Amino acid sequence: MHYSEYGDYLGDAQVAYDGVFDGPDLDRSCLLKVAVPLELAINIHLDVLGLLGDCIDEYACDFSDGKTNDTAQREWIGADNVLDRAKTGLARLAP
């Protein structure tokens, strides 16, 4: 996936998140079990997007190997774990 495409997907995810969770009537349980983990996952992906952007701007950066790739991989694993928490929280809220 290209950098710009990754950014577009994150933008779409943020808009969807804001459309669902941006309101005063949000149930506290939903907020804690679903909204907070989802927001954390989006923020992790935004951090990786910034890391990738920095790598693109740096002439000697090779994302395919090395520290930048290792950091991104760890962050993606963390985001995946957080998304799993959100999925579990959502399932627990189901009637």
Phi and psi restraints in degrees (value plus and minus 20) as a CYANA .aco file:
   2 HIS   PHI     -98.1   -58.1
   2 HIS   PSI     135.9   175.9
   3 TYR   PHI     -72.9   -32.9
   3 TYR   PSI     -68.8   -28.8
   4 SER   PHI     -85.3   -45.3
   4 SER   PSI     -56.5   -16.5
   5 GLU   PHI     -86.1   -46.1
   5 GLU   PSI     -61.5   -21.5
   6 TYR   PHI     -79.8   -39.8
   6 TYR   PSI     -65.2   -25.2
   7 GLY   PHI     -82.4   -42.4
   7 GLY   PSI     -59.7   -19.7
   8 ASP   PHI     -82.9   -42.9
   8 ASP   PSI     -64.0   -24.0
   9 TYR   PHI     -82.6   -42.6
   9 TYR   PSI     -61.4   -21.4
  10 LEU   PHI     -84.9   -44.9
  10 LEU   PSI     -59.1   -19.1
  11 GLY   PHI     -82.0   -42.0
  11 GLY   PSI     -62.8   -22.8
  12 ASP   PHI     -82.8   -42.8
  12 ASP   PSI     -60.8   -20.8
  13 ALA   PHI     -84.5   -44.5
  13 ALA   PSI     -60.5   -20.5
  14 GLN   PHI     -85.0   -45.0
  14 GLN   PSI     -62.0   -22.0
  15 VAL   PHI     -83.4   -43.4
  15 VAL   PSI     -64.0   -24.0
  16 ALA   PHI     -83.4   -43.4
  16 ALA   PSI     -63.9   -23.9
  17 TYR   PHI     -79.2   -39.2
  17 TYR   PSI     -68.9   -28.9
  18 ASP   PHI     -81.5   -41.5
  18 ASP   PSI     -56.0   -16.0
  19 GLY   PHI     -88.2   -48.2
  19 GLY   PSI     -48.4    -8.4
  20 VAL   PHI    -113.4   -73.4
  20 VAL   PSI     -62.2   -22.2
  21 PHE   PHI    -126.3   -86.3
  21 PHE   PSI     -13.1    26.9
  22 ASP   PHI    -119.5   -79.5
  22 ASP   PSI      64.5   104.5
  23 GLY   PHI    -188.1  -148.1
  23 GLY   PSI     133.7   173.7
  24 PRO   PHI     -95.6   -55.6
  24 PRO   PSI     -35.5     4.5
  25 ASP   PHI    -116.1   -76.1
  25 ASP   PSI       0.6    40.6
  26 LEU   PHI     -92.6   -52.6
  26 LEU   PSI     106.4   146.4
  27 ASP   PHI     -83.3   -43.3
  27 ASP   PSI     114.8   154.8
  28 ARG   PHI     -77.8   -37.8
  28 ARG   PSI     -60.3   -20.3
  29 SER   PHI     -83.5   -43.5
  29 SER   PSI     -61.9   -21.9
  30 CYS   PHI     -85.0   -45.0
  30 CYS   PSI     -60.6   -20.6
  31 LEU   PHI     -79.1   -39.1
  31 LEU   PSI     -70.2   -30.2
  32 LEU   PHI     -92.1   -52.1
  32 LEU   PSI     -58.6   -18.6
  33 LYS   PHI    -106.4   -66.4
  33 LYS   PSI     -44.8    -4.8
  34 VAL   PHI    -145.1  -105.1
  34 VAL   PSI     -75.0   -35.0
  35 ALA   PHI     -83.7   -43.7
  35 ALA   PSI     -65.5   -25.5
  36 VAL   PHI     -83.3   -43.3
  36 VAL   PSI     -68.6   -28.6
  37 PRO   PHI     -81.0   -41.0
  37 PRO   PSI     -58.7   -18.7
  38 LEU   PHI     -84.1   -44.1
  38 LEU   PSI     -62.3   -22.3
  39 GLU   PHI     -83.1   -43.1
  39 GLU   PSI     -60.8   -20.8
  40 LEU   PHI     -81.7   -41.7
  40 LEU   PSI     -62.9   -22.9
  41 ALA   PHI     -82.0   -42.0
  41 ALA   PSI     -63.6   -23.6
  42 ILE   PHI     -81.2   -41.2
  42 ILE   PSI     -63.5   -23.5
  43 ASN   PHI     -84.1   -44.1
  43 ASN   PSI     -57.9   -17.9
  44 ILE   PHI     -82.1   -42.1
  44 ILE   PSI     -65.9   -25.9
  45 HIS   PHI     -84.5   -44.5
  45 HIS   PSI     -55.5   -15.5
  46 LEU   PHI     -84.8   -44.8
  46 LEU   PSI     -56.8   -16.8
  47 ASP   PHI     -82.4   -42.4
  47 ASP   PSI     -63.1   -23.1
  48 VAL   PHI     -85.3   -45.3
  48 VAL   PSI     -59.4   -19.4
  49 LEU   PHI     -78.9   -38.9
  49 LEU   PSI     -62.3   -22.3
  50 GLY   PHI     -83.5   -43.5
  50 GLY   PSI     -61.0   -21.0
  51 LEU   PHI     -81.3   -41.3
  51 LEU   PSI     -63.5   -23.5
  52 LEU   PHI     -85.7   -45.7
  52 LEU   PSI     -61.6   -21.6
  53 GLY   PHI     -81.5   -41.5
  53 GLY   PSI     -61.6   -21.6
  54 ASP   PHI     -82.7   -42.7
  54 ASP   PSI     -59.0   -19.0
  55 CYS   PHI     -86.1   -46.1
  55 CYS   PSI     -60.5   -20.5
  56 ILE   PHI     -82.2   -42.2
  56 ILE   PSI     -59.2   -19.2
  57 ASP   PHI     -92.9   -52.9
  57 ASP   PSI     -40.2    -0.2
  58 GLU   PHI    -115.0   -75.0
  58 GLU   PSI     100.6   140.6
  59 TYR   PHI     -77.3   -37.3
  59 TYR   PSI     -62.9   -22.9
  60 ALA   PHI    -107.3   -67.3
  60 ALA   PSI     -20.1    19.9
  61 CYS   PHI     -95.6   -55.6
  61 CYS   PSI     110.6   150.6
  62 ASP   PHI    -140.3  -100.3
  62 ASP   PSI      83.9   123.9
  63 PHE   PHI     -88.8   -48.8
  63 PHE   PSI     -42.8    -2.8
  64 SER   PHI     -87.8   -47.8
  64 SER   PSI     -34.2     5.8
  65 ASP   PHI    -176.2  -136.2
  65 ASP   PSI     135.4   175.4
  66 GLY   PHI      80.0   120.0
  66 GLY   PSI    -185.2  -145.2
  67 LYS   PHI     -80.1   -40.1
  67 LYS   PSI     -63.6   -23.6
  68 THR   PHI     -81.7   -41.7
  68 THR   PSI     -65.1   -25.1
  69 ASN   PHI     -85.3   -45.3
  69 ASN   PSI     -63.8   -23.8
  70 ASP   PHI     -80.1   -40.1
  70 ASP   PSI     -63.3   -23.3
  71 THR   PHI     -83.5   -43.5
  71 THR   PSI     -66.3   -26.3
  72 ALA   PHI     -81.0   -41.0
  72 ALA   PSI     -62.7   -22.7
  73 GLN   PHI     -81.2   -41.2
  73 GLN   PSI     -64.3   -24.3
  74 ARG   PHI     -82.0   -42.0
  74 ARG   PSI     -62.8   -22.8
  75 GLU   PHI     -84.3   -44.3
  75 GLU   PSI     -63.1   -23.1
  76 TRP   PHI     -82.7   -42.7
  76 TRP   PSI     -59.4   -19.4
  77 ILE   PHI     -83.3   -43.3
  77 ILE   PSI     -62.8   -22.8
  78 GLY   PHI     -81.6   -41.6
  78 GLY   PSI     -63.1   -23.1
  79 ALA   PHI     -83.1   -43.1
  79 ALA   PSI     -59.3   -19.3
  80 ASP   PHI     -83.9   -43.9
  80 ASP   PSI     -60.6   -20.6
  81 ASN   PHI     -84.3   -44.3
  81 ASN   PSI     -60.1   -20.1
  82 VAL   PHI     -86.9   -46.9
  82 VAL   PSI     -60.1   -20.1
  83 LEU   PHI     -83.1   -43.1
  83 LEU   PSI     -56.3   -16.3
  84 ASP   PHI     -81.8   -41.8
  84 ASP   PSI     -59.4   -19.4
  85 ARG   PHI     -82.1   -42.1
  85 ARG   PSI     -61.7   -21.7
  86 ALA   PHI     -84.4   -44.4
  86 ALA   PSI     -61.7   -21.7
  87 LYS   PHI     -82.9   -42.9
  87 LYS   PSI     -62.7   -22.7
  88 THR   PHI     -84.2   -44.2
  88 THR   PSI     -63.2   -23.2
  89 GLY   PHI     -81.9   -41.9
  89 GLY   PSI     -60.8   -20.8
  90 LEU   PHI     -84.9   -44.9
  90 LEU   PSI     -61.6   -21.6
  91 ALA   PHI     -83.4   -43.4
  91 ALA   PSI     -55.8   -15.8
  92 ARG   PHI     -91.0   -51.0
  92 ARG   PSI     -42.4    -2.4
  93 LEU   PHI    -104.7   -64.7
  93 LEU   PSI     -36.1     3.9
  94 ALA   PHI     -82.4   -42.4
  94 ALA   PSI     120.1   160.1
